[in-house]
């Protein structure tokens, strides 16, 4: 493995923007559309929405009748016990039972069961206007794979959104989403959104709870899908019971998802900042104490600065390992810039760098030892000794971390058997398969 770090690309890998795999494609690369019964499925997840479900279904049917769009109304029921299923059937909606609990599970069950090429989803609590969906259809027909509603642009009825969500939760989380993923979406958590069914199924969405709303946008952005936004309104819902949403728990789950899918902001940028600040402070205090007005910085500050340097360096290494692993497993794409960097960096170069840093630290320790022997191993000046020992210890730690990082990065880039098979010509791969099977049979007989 003397070349650059070979980062195998999983199903969603590729250059920044990624690609979708597992979807039938035409020779020109465009997604091959299956045959659909409808152009549009209006999807509503449902858990005990008997109070408001009927009015939502009537509005959806009214839109389909007025617009001439060939479509269906689909209710993804998540275990209602208030008669919601029968209400939906009586009003001509199709009902699919989704046993796995959770907002994300209900929606994925509905998306898989949808018979429309496009899906527009929204909550069944009468907070969204299903009679006014034409703006979404126009954007979908124009080629956008995901069309988000924006309640802040369309208007929020007084009392429809708690102040905590309107002025803190939504703006902060949406701001993080735009910052981390450079997406144009201004309302990450709007429940009314439309999308191209096949494109979304190809994203491999996995979250089961409320964070599904963020996962859909993030993975669509990472896959390079076209995303647009239209104004929509939010009305006070018609339920007499509390909403299923739990503000702090679900807010944290959204933020956690955004951070996990952005190792750059989770590890790299904070790590670089900590490393630079710590290293600069350590180098300055290596010369001697520093006074800034009434504040004096000396050995105590130097020790904390060296610790900050180690923490920052470790965080930077974590970001690289996370990127390698994510690209290997296929849940995060690797940009061309990262790919070029990894092609230039080899395990051996990382090892050499780590060993050099480590030896510099050992050299500093050796110099101290020689000075101590010159004093017949007697008492030394504490200030001078500690000031010299800190950079030596820092070099030993940073060097060791770099060596271990290089070896672990090499482990992450080892091709799996499936990847090695995919690199062989078809005839050779078939030969490998046929010769491997008898060996497996012998092993099975021995173990039996």
N, C-alpha and C positions, 0 to 999 in steps of 0.2 A: 504493500500500500504506500508506495513512495510518491505517487502523484498527488493531486489535490484530493480533498475530501470528497468522495463520491457520494452524493446525497440522492438515494433512490427516491423517486417521486411517486406518491400513492395516488389514489383515485382522483383527488381534487387538486393535485399538484400542478406544476407547470410554472410558467412565468407569472409575474404578478398579475392578478386578475384571474388566474387559475383556469380550469377547464372542467367541463362536466363529462363524466364517464358513465357507462352503464345505460346510456340513452341511445336508441337507434338513430343513426345519422345518415343523411344523404351524402353522395360523393363530394359535394361542395362544402360539407361540414355542418350544414344546418340540421337542426333537430328534425327527425322524421316524425310527422304527426300521425298518431293512431287515429282510427275512425271513431268519432264521438257522436253520441246521440244528440247532444246539445252544444250550443256555443258557450253557454254560461251556466254555472252552478252557483246559486246563492246559498252559502253554507253558514249555518248557525250552530255553534256548540251549545249544548243545553244541559243544565242540571237543576231540576225543579224550577222551571220558568213558566209555570202554568198561568201566572198572573199577566204576563206580557207576551207570551209566545204567539198567541193568536193575532194580535195587532201587527207584530213583526212579519208574520207569514202573509197576512193580507196586503201589507205594504209591498212586500217583495213580489207577490203575484200581480199586484197592480202595476208595478214598474214593468214587468215582463209583457203584460197585455198592452200597455200604452206604447212601449218602445218598439215592439215587434221583435225583440230579441228572443230567439228560441232557447229556452232554458228551463231549469228546474229549481225547486226549493228543497234543500237537503238539511235535515236536522240530525246532528251527530249527538245522540243522547248518551250521557255519561253516568247513567244509573238513576234517573229521576224516579221518585216514588209519589209524585203528586198528580199523575195523569197527563204529563206533558206529551208523552208519546201518542196517546189517543187524540189529543187536541190537534197535533200536527197531522196525523193521518186523516182526520175528519175534514181538515182544510185543504187536503190534496197535496201535502208535502210528503216527501219520501223520508223515512226514518231509518238510520243505521245505528245499531246498538254498539257502543264502544265500552267494553268492560274495564279496560285498564284506566284507572283514575288519573285525573289531571287535565288541565287546560290543553297542554300540548298533545297529550294522547288523544283527547277528543277531536282536536282539529286534524291530526294526522290520519285518524280513522276516517274522518269525513273527506279529506282530500283524496285518499286512496279510493273511496267509494264514489267519488264525484264522476258524473257522466258528461261534464262540460269541458270544453277545451280551456276555458277561463274559469277561475273561481274567485268570487268576491265573498269574503268572510266578515262576519260582524256579530257582536254579542246580541243575545235574544232578550235583552232587558228593556228594549224600546228607547235606548239612549241614542242610537244611530238611526238615520232616516233611510230605510231600505226602499223608499219610493223615489229616491233621487240618486241613482247610480250611474247616470249617463256619462258623467265626467270620467269615472273609472273605466267604463267601456271604451270611451274614445281613446284614452291613453293605452289601454291594452291592445286595441286594434291597430294603433300606431306602431306597435312593436316593442313596447315596454314589457319586460318580464315581471316586474313588481311595481305596483302603483299604490302608494301610501296616502291615506287621508291625513290631513293636518287640521286638528281642531282649533289650533291657535290662529290659523288663517281664516277658517270658516266661521268661527264663533262658538263660544261656550255659554250656554244658558246659565244664569245665576243659580247656584246650588247644584249644578250638574257635576262639578269636579271639586273635591276637597281642596282647600287652600294649600295644604301640605303638598299635594300632588301638582297643583297648578303652578305654584311659585317656587317650589324647591325640587321635588322628586323628578317631575318630567323635564324641566329645563336642564337640570344637572346631568341626568342620565343621557338625555338626548345630546347634550353638549359633549359629554365623554364619547358618545358614539360617533359624532361627527369628527371629533379630534383624532380618535384612534384609527378610524377606518375611512376618513375622507369621503363620507357619504353625504348626499344633499338632503337627507331626511331630517326634517325639523321637529317631528313628533314621533319618536321611536315607539311609543306605546299606544298609538291610536289603534283601536280594535277593528276599525273598518279599513280593509285593504284588499286589493285585487291582485291576481297573479296568473301567470301561465302555468297550468297544472303540471305539465311534463317537466318544465324547468325546475320547479320547486321540488318535485319528487326526486329529481336527480341530485339535489343538494345534500341528501342524507341527513335530514333533520332528526335530532335525537332527544332533545330536552322534553320533559314530560309536564312541566309546570308553566307558570306565567312567563318565565324567561324565554319561552318559545317565540314571543313577539320580537325579542332582540335577536335570537338565533336566526330567524328568517331573514332579517335585514343584513346581518353581518355576513352570513354565508352567501347570500345573493351578491353582496358587494365583492367578497373575496373571489367568487366565481366569475366576476366580470359581467354580470347580468345588468341590463338597462333598468334603471330605477327612476321613477318620477313621482311627483307629489301633487295632490289636488286638494283644494280646500274642502272641508266637510264640517258639519255642525255636530255639536254634542248637546243633547237634551237631558234633563233630569230623568233618571230611569223610573219606571213605573212599579218597581217592586216594593213590598212592605217589609221585606227582610233585609239584613245587612248584605253587602256584596261579598263575593267569594274572595276578593283581593285582600291580602294582608299587607299593609303599607310597608313596614320595615322589613319583614321577612322577604317579601317578593322584591322589594327594592334592592336588598342586598344580593339576591339571586341574580337579578339583572346585572348589577355592577360586577359581581364575581364572573359572570359569563363574559362580559366585555373585557375584563382584565386578562382572563385565561386565554382568550383568542387574540390578545395583543401583547406578545412577549416583549415587544419593543418598549411599550409604556410600562409594563409590569416589572421588567428586569433591566433592560438596556439603558434607558435614559436615567432612571434613578441611580443605577449602578455607576454610570459614567460620571454623574454629578458628584456622587460620594467619593469615587476614586480620585477625581481631579482635586477636589477640595482637600481631602485627606493627604494626598501626596504633596501638594503645594505647601500645606501647613507644616508637614513633617520636614520637608527640605528647608523651609525658612527657619524653623526652630532648631535644625541641626547646627546652624551657625552660632546660635546663642539665643538668650531670652529676647522677647519682643514686647514693647510697651505701646499700647494704643490708648492715648489719653490716660485715664486712671486705671485702665485694665492692663494687667501684666500676663503675658502668655509664656509658659516655661515647660518644664518636663511633664507635668500633668496633662497639659493641653497636647503635648507631643505624643504621649501614649494614646490618648483618645483619637488623635488625628491618624495615627498608624492603624488603629483598629478600624476606623472609618475607611481607610485605604483598602484593607483586606476585605471588608464587607462589600465595598463597591466593586472590587475586582471579581469577587465570587459572583456577584449579581450579573456582571457583564458575561462571565463564562456561562452562567445559567441561561442567559438569553440566547447564546449561540447553541447550546445543547438543546434547548427547547425548540429552536428553529429547525435544527437537524432532525430531531425526533418527529416534529409535526409534519415536516415534508416527507419523511420516510413513511409515516402512517397515513398521509394523504388528507389530513384535516385542516392544514394550513398551506397555502401556496408559497412558493419561494420566489422572490423577485429576481430579476436578472442581475441586479447589483449584488445580492447575497450569493447567487450562484457563481458569479465571476470571482467573488472573494474566496469562496470555498474551493474553487478550482485552483487558486494560487497558493492556498494554504494546505500544507500536508501535515500528516501526523508527525513525521520526522522533524519538520521545522518547528512545530509546537514543542516537541520534546527538547530540541536544542535550545530554544528560547527559555524554557522552564529550567533546564539544567544550568544555563548561563546565569540566570537570575539567582538560582539557588547557590551557585558557587560564589557569586559576589557576596551574598550574605555570609557564607562560610568563611570567605576571605576576611570580611570585617570582624567576624568572631575570632579568627586566628590572630589578627593584628591585636585585638584586645588581650588575647591570651599571652601574646609575646610581651605586651606592656606589663601585664600582671607579673609575669615571670621576672621581668627586669626589676620589679619591686620585691623580689623574693616571696611572691605570693602573699604579700602583706596587704594592709588596708589601702584602698584607692579612693580618690576623690569621687564621691557618689555622683555629683552632678555630671562630671565629665564621663564617667563610666556609663551611666544610664543613657546619656545623650548619644554615645557611640553604639550602645547595644541595641537601641530601638531600630535604627535602619538595618542592622545586621539581622535581627530577628525578622523584620519585615521582609527582607530579601529571601530568607529561608522559607517563609510561609508562602509568599507569592510564587516562588519558583516551584515549590511542591504542588501547589494548587494547579499551576499551569501544566506540569507533567501529568498529573492525574486527569486533568481536563482533556489533554491530547489523547491519552489512552482510551478514555471513555467515549470520546468523539469517534475514535476508530471502531469501537464496539458498535456504536449506533449505526455506522455506515456499512457494516458487513451485510452483503446482500442475503436475503432469505432464499430458501430453495425455490419458492415460486418465482422470485425475480430472476434467479439464475436460469430457470427453465424458460422464462419468457424471452430471454436474450438469445436462446438457441434457435437455429432454423427448425421448422416444423418437423422435418424428417428425423433430425437428431433428438429433438425433444421426445418424439414418439418412441425412439429406440431406448432412451433413458427410462421412460415410463415402463416399457415392457420388461426391461432387465431388472427394474427395481421391484416389480410385483412378486416374482418368485422368491427373492430374498426376504421380503416381508412375510411371505407364507411360511418360510423355514423358521423365521423367528417366532411366528405365532405357534407353530407346532411344538417348538422347544419349550416355550413358556407354558403351553398347555400341559 
